[in-house]
Amino acid sequence: MAEVIPIAKAQRWEPAEGVGALLAEEAAGRDAANLRTRRTRAAFPTGKTFHIWNEGASSIPVPTQTAL
């Protein structure tokens, strides 16, 4: 809100445009928070990178792994 209102005043937006921009930011923030919450609750394993991948232990052919 602190960023949108000065922009709205400077660009002389209609009140409906300002409210629309604020609602869009609110919706985006809620979506991001919801995604973070879902990922946290899913408890996916973390800390793994492709550097520790063992190509020989995988059933996927090496050329396919390389292409991915």
Backbone as JSON, one array per atom type, in Angstrom:
{
  "sequence": "MAEVIPIAKAQRWEPAEGVGALLAEEAAGRDAANLRTRRTRAAFPTGKTFHIWNEGASSIPVPTQTAL",
  "N": [[0.82, -1.18, 0.0], [1.98, 1.17, 0.72], [3.57, 1.71, -1.42], [1.9, 1.79, -3.63], [-0.04, 3.85, -3.34], [1.36, 6.44, -3.49], [2.17, 6.25, -6.17], [-0.28, 6.06, -7.46], [-1.35, 8.59, -6.86], [0.51, 10.27, -8.11], [0.21, 9.56, -10.78], [-2.36, 10.1, -11.17], [-4.54, 8.25, -10.89], [-7.78, 6.75, -11.2], [-10.0, 6.19, -8.44], [-10.98, 3.54, -8.46], [-9.04, 2.2, -9.94], [-6.83, 2.33, -8.24], [-7.77, 0.84, -6.03], [-8.11, -1.59, -7.32], [-5.45, -2.21, -7.98], [-4.37, -2.49, -5.42], [-5.88, -4.69, -4.49], [-5.03, -6.64, -6.28], [-2.33, -6.89, -5.56], [-2.67, -7.81, -2.95], [-3.9, -10.3, -3.43], [-1.84, -11.59, -4.83], [0.11, -11.7, -2.82], [-1.17, -13.32, -0.94], [-1.39, -15.7, -2.41], [1.32, -16.36, -2.7], [2.04, -16.74, -0.01], [0.38, -18.88, 0.61], [1.44, -20.86, -1.06], [4.03, -21.13, 0.05], [3.3, -22.1, 2.59], [2.06, -24.54, 1.92], [4.22, -25.91, 0.78], [5.9, -26.1, 2.99], [4.35, -27.66, 4.76], [4.19, -29.98, 3.27], [6.62, -31.15, 3.62], [8.83, -31.81, 1.98], [11.88, -33.43, 1.05], [14.91, -31.65, 1.54], [17.88, -29.83, 0.59], [19.28, -31.28, -1.24], [21.24, -31.51, -4.2], [22.09, -31.43, -7.71], [24.7, -32.13, -7.81], [25.22, -34.24, -6.12], [24.05, -36.36, -7.32], [23.87, -39.7, -8.35], [24.62, -41.18, -11.17], [24.9, -43.85, -11.92], [23.33, -45.27, -10.14], [20.78, -44.87, -10.91], [17.85, -45.88, -12.74], [17.35, -44.71, -15.09], [18.51, -44.17, -18.37], [21.86, -43.01, -18.97], [22.37, -41.09, -21.12], [19.82, -39.93, -21.32], [19.54, -38.83, -18.76], [21.55, -36.93, -18.87], [20.53, -35.28, -20.87], [18.34, -34.26, -19.6]],
  "CA": [[0.0, 0.0, 0.0], [2.85, 2.33, 0.81], [4.15, 1.96, -2.74], [0.86, 1.99, -4.64], [-0.74, 5.13, -3.18], [2.09, 7.56, -4.12], [2.13, 6.08, -7.64], [-1.64, 6.4, -7.89], [-1.5, 10.05, -6.79], [1.37, 10.9, -9.12], [-0.32, 9.27, -12.11], [-3.78, 10.51, -11.15], [-5.42, 7.12, -11.15], [-9.13, 6.75, -10.65], [-10.03, 5.39, -7.2], [-11.18, 2.12, -8.77], [-7.74, 1.66, -10.37], [-6.01, 2.17, -7.03], [-8.29, -0.3, -5.27], [-7.8, -2.78, -8.11], [-4.02, -2.51, -7.82], [-4.19, -3.0, -4.05], [-6.45, -6.04, -4.41], [-4.16, -7.55, -7.04], [-1.16, -7.14, -4.72], [-3.11, -8.65, -1.83], [-4.11, -11.65, -3.95], [-0.52, -12.16, -5.12], [0.74, -11.99, -1.54], [-1.83, -14.49, -0.34], [-1.0, -16.87, -3.19], [2.71, -16.7, -2.35], [2.04, -17.28, 1.35], [-0.26, -20.19, 0.53], [2.41, -21.77, -1.66], [5.06, -21.39, 1.07], [2.7, -22.94, 3.63], [1.87, -25.88, 1.38], [5.53, -26.56, 0.64], [6.39, -26.42, 4.34], [3.55, -28.77, 5.28], [4.47, -31.19, 2.49], [7.86, -31.68, 4.18], [9.68, -32.39, 0.95], [13.3, -33.43, 1.44], [15.63, -30.49, 1.02], [19.32, -29.87, 0.73], [19.91, -32.1, -2.28], [21.55, -30.83, -5.44], [22.48, -32.35, -8.77], [26.1, -32.52, -7.62], [25.29, -35.5, -5.39], [23.32, -37.35, -8.1], [24.66, -40.86, -8.77], [24.05, -41.64, -12.44], [24.9, -45.31, -11.98], [22.28, -45.84, -9.28], [19.48, -44.59, -11.5], [17.41, -46.77, -13.82], [17.23, -43.88, -16.29], [19.76, -44.2, -19.14], [22.74, -41.85, -18.77], [22.12, -40.01, -22.09], [18.57, -39.25, -20.95], [19.84, -38.02, -17.58], [22.34, -35.79, -19.32], [19.66, -34.39, -21.63], [17.45, -33.58, -18.66]],
  "C": [[0.87, 1.26, 0.0], [3.47, 2.68, -0.54], [3.09, 2.35, -3.76], [0.23, 3.38, -4.54], [0.05, 6.3, -3.75], [2.09, 7.46, -5.66], [0.77, 6.5, -8.17], [-1.87, 7.91, -7.88], [-0.71, 10.73, -7.89], [0.81, 10.71, -10.52], [-1.8, 9.58, -12.24], [-4.71, 9.38, -11.56], [-6.82, 7.4, -10.61], [-9.11, 5.91, -9.38], [-10.19, 3.89, -7.46], [-9.87, 1.47, -9.22], [-6.83, 1.41, -9.17], [-6.46, 0.97, -6.21], [-7.99, -1.6, -6.01], [-6.34, -3.2, -7.97], [-3.74, -3.07, -6.44], [-4.72, -4.42, -3.91], [-5.59, -7.05, -5.16], [-2.91, -7.88, -6.23], [-1.51, -8.03, -3.54], [-3.28, -10.1, -2.28], [-2.78, -12.33, -4.25], [0.2, -12.54, -3.83], [0.14, -13.22, -0.87], [-1.47, -15.77, -1.08], [0.42, -17.32, -2.83], [2.79, -17.31, -0.96], [1.43, -18.67, 1.38], [0.7, -21.23, -0.04], [3.52, -22.12, -0.67], [4.53, -22.33, 2.15], [2.54, -24.37, 3.14], [3.2, -26.62, 1.23], [6.1, -26.95, 2.0], [5.66, -27.63, 4.9], [3.8, -30.07, 4.53], [5.73, -31.88, 2.98], [8.69, -32.42, 3.14], [11.12, -32.41, 1.44], [14.03, -32.25, 0.79], [17.12, -30.71, 1.17], [20.03, -30.71, -0.33], [20.14, -31.25, -3.52], [21.92, -31.87, -6.48], [23.93, -32.82, -8.63], [26.23, -33.85, -6.9], [24.57, -36.64, -6.13], [24.27, -38.45, -8.56], [24.02, -41.44, -10.02], [23.94, -43.16, -12.5], [23.8, -45.95, -11.16], [20.89, -45.65, -9.86], [19.14, -45.59, -12.6], [17.23, -46.02, -15.13], [18.55, -43.93, -17.05], [20.54, -42.89, -19.0], [22.51, -40.76, -19.82], [20.84, -39.23, -21.78], [18.78, -38.36, -19.74], [20.6, -36.76, -17.98], [21.47, -34.78, -20.06], [18.73, -33.62, -20.69], [18.19, -32.52, -17.91]]
}
